[in-house]
């Protein structure tokens, strides 16, 4: 999986605000191929497990609450240099500092409600994709 795949989630606020289609279009236009995708609702337990790396940090509880507040779209994306290229497409975590034309600049409503999640390394892309998708669910 290293190098050519990354993982993303379209977060609850972006989904609720009907931005999922526009975000998926930007992903496709960015040269990414969707290898797996699902619409799901995270329970607080699943959201807590996914973000366990942040447990104990001041924002952890509110992040778990937010990520379990509505549907998300989880997806595995393929492209050469996927992690780095996707992070450029989505922009910085804080949408106020994101470059014009990035997903977060266009669709985020705040630092926490920043429209999408994107893996920060090849290793985390593998872990995150495996959290949501079996090998059978990937194409």
N, C-alpha and C positions, 0 to 999 in steps of 0.2 A: 504494500500500500504506500510505502514511503515515496514522497516526491510528486506523485501524480494524483493523489486523492486528498480531499479535505472534507470537513464536516461543517454544516451550518444548521442553525435553527432560525426560523422567522418567529419572533417573539410575540406574546399575546397582544400587545397594543398595536403592533404593525398588522397583525391578522385582523383584529377588531376594527381597525380603521380602513379595512379593505385595500391594504397595500401589498398583499401577498403576490398578486398577479404582476404588478409592476416590478416588484423585487425579483421575482422569478425571471421576468423578461430581461432585467439588467444582468442577471446571472448568465442567462443564455447568450446575450449579446457580448458578454465578457469572455466568451469562448469556453465556458464550462459545460460539461455534459452531466446531466443528472443520472447517477447510477443507482440511486435508491431514494424514495421519498414517501413520507407518510404524514397525515394530519392526525394529531393525537392531543390528549389532554394529560398533562403530567399531574400526578398526585403530589401532595407536599413531600411524601416520602421519596418518590422518584426524583423530584427536583432537588431534594436534599442530597440524595446519592450522587446525582450528576455533578453538583457543585460542591461536593465534599472537600475538595481542595481548599475551599474558602471558609470552611467551618471554623468558627472562632473569630472571624473578622467582623468588624462592626456592621457591614452591609449584608452578611450572610442570611439572616432571618428574613429581611425584607426582599432579598433576591429570591429566596425559595417561595415566599408568599406571592411575589409577582409572577414568577415562572409557572406557578400552578393556578393562576387566576383566570386562565382562558386557554383556548386551543393554541397549539404551536404547529409549525410545519418543520419537520426534521428532514435533512437531506444529506446524502453523500454526493460530492461533486468531483468530477475528474477533469484534469487539465495538467499539462506539464507545469511544474513549479506551482502546484495548486495552492498550498498554504500561503505562500508569499503573495501570489497574484490575487487571491481572494481577500487577503487583508488589505491590499491596496484598493480593491473595489469597494470594500465596506467602509473604509476610513477609520479614523481613530475612535477609541471607545467613547470619548466625550464628543458628542455631535457638534458642540460649539467650536471645537478645534479641528473638526474633520474638513477635508478639502471639498470644495464645490464639486458637485456631480457624483459624490460617493453615496452609497446606500444610506449610511447613517446621517449624512448631511441632509438628504432629501426626506427621510422617513422617520428618523428618531424624534422622540418628544422630550427626552431627558437623558442624563447619563445612564441611569438604570434601564430606562425604557428606550434602549438605543437600537431598536428595530431588529437586529440580527446578532446571532452569535457566530463567531468564526474561530476555528481551531488556531492555536498559536504555534504549533509545531507538528511535524510529521508524526511524532509519537502520540501526542494528544489527539490528532485526527484519527488515528487508529483506535485509541481507547474510546473516543466519543462515538465514532461510527459503530463500534462493537456494542456500545451501550444501547443503541436504538435498533440496530439491524443485525439479523443473522446473515450468514453467508448466502442462505437460500433466498433472501429478500433483495439481493444486490444483482445488478445486471451489467 
